[in-house]
């Protein structure tokens, strides 16, 4: 998978944040995010991440396995998961 640009990382994280702040479960929110994605590159990324998440990987693990996200983004998500403040 090709590396995401800074704008694409920002867009993905912003959309994910909106879903998480809506109060729905992560799995339901991620499904909605993927279904509504117009950008083909990010849609294929969602598909790859969905497979990893279905195999019991964490969000940061799924992001890392795609190799599309910069290291700092993966680490920030991992910190969010560890602290229970992923939506922030």
C-alpha positions as CSV (number, residue, x, y, z in Angstrom):
1,X,0.0,0.0,0.0
2,X,1.3,3.5,-0.9
3,X,2.1,5.9,1.9
4,X,-0.6,8.4,2.7
5,X,0.1,12.1,2.2
6,X,-0.1,14.4,5.2
7,X,-3.5,15.6,4.0
8,X,-4.8,12.1,3.6
9,X,-3.6,11.2,7.1
10,X,-5.3,14.3,8.5
11,X,-8.5,13.5,6.6
12,X,-8.6,9.9,7.8
13,X,-8.0,10.9,11.4
14,X,-10.5,13.7,11.3
15,X,-13.2,11.4,9.9
16,X,-12.3,8.7,12.5
17,X,-12.5,11.3,15.3
18,X,-15.9,12.4,14.2
19,X,-17.2,8.8,14.3
20,X,-15.6,8.1,17.7
21,X,-17.0,11.4,19.2
22,X,-20.5,10.4,17.9
23,X,-20.8,7.9,20.8
24,X,-21.1,4.7,18.7
25,X,-18.9,1.7,19.1
26,X,-15.6,1.6,17.4
27,X,-16.5,-1.3,15.1
28,X,-19.8,0.2,14.0
29,X,-18.1,3.6,13.5
30,X,-15.3,2.2,11.5
31,X,-17.7,0.3,9.2
32,X,-19.7,3.5,8.6
33,X,-16.5,5.4,7.9
34,X,-15.4,2.8,5.3
35,X,-18.8,2.7,3.7
36,X,-19.0,6.4,3.2
37,X,-15.4,6.9,2.0
38,X,-15.2,8.4,-1.5
39,X,-11.5,8.4,-1.9
40,X,-10.4,5.2,-3.5
41,X,-7.0,5.1,-1.9
42,X,-8.4,5.5,1.6
43,X,-11.2,3.1,0.8
44,X,-8.7,0.3,-0.1
45,X,-6.8,1.3,3.1
46,X,-10.1,0.8,5.1
47,X,-10.6,-2.6,3.5
48,X,-7.1,-3.7,4.5
49,X,-7.5,-2.3,8.0
50,X,-10.9,-4.0,8.4
51,X,-9.3,-7.4,7.7
52,X,-6.7,-6.8,10.3
53,X,-9.2,-5.5,12.9
54,X,-11.3,-8.7,12.2
55,X,-8.2,-10.7,13.1
56,X,-8.2,-9.1,16.6
57,X,-5.5,-6.5,15.9
58,X,-5.7,-3.1,17.5
59,X,-6.3,0.0,15.5
60,X,-2.6,1.0,15.8
61,X,-1.6,-2.6,14.8
62,X,-3.9,-2.4,11.8
63,X,-2.5,1.0,10.8
64,X,1.0,-0.3,11.1
65,X,0.4,-3.4,9.1
66,X,-0.8,-1.4,6.1
67,X,2.5,0.5,6.1
68,X,0.5,3.5,4.7
69,X,0.6,5.6,7.9
70,X,3.7,7.5,9.1
71,X,5.2,6.2,12.3
72,X,4.2,9.2,14.3
73,X,0.5,8.6,13.5
74,X,0.7,4.9,14.5
75,X,2.4,5.9,17.8
76,X,-0.2,8.6,18.6
77,X,-3.0,6.1,18.1
78,X,-1.2,3.5,20.2
79,X,-1.0,6.1,23.0
80,X,-4.7,6.9,22.6
81,X,-5.5,3.2,22.9
82,X,-3.3,2.8,26.0
83,X,-4.7,5.8,27.8
84,X,-8.3,5.1,26.7
85,X,-8.5,8.5,25.1
86,X,-8.4,7.5,21.4
87,X,-11.1,10.0,20.4
88,X,-8.8,12.9,21.6
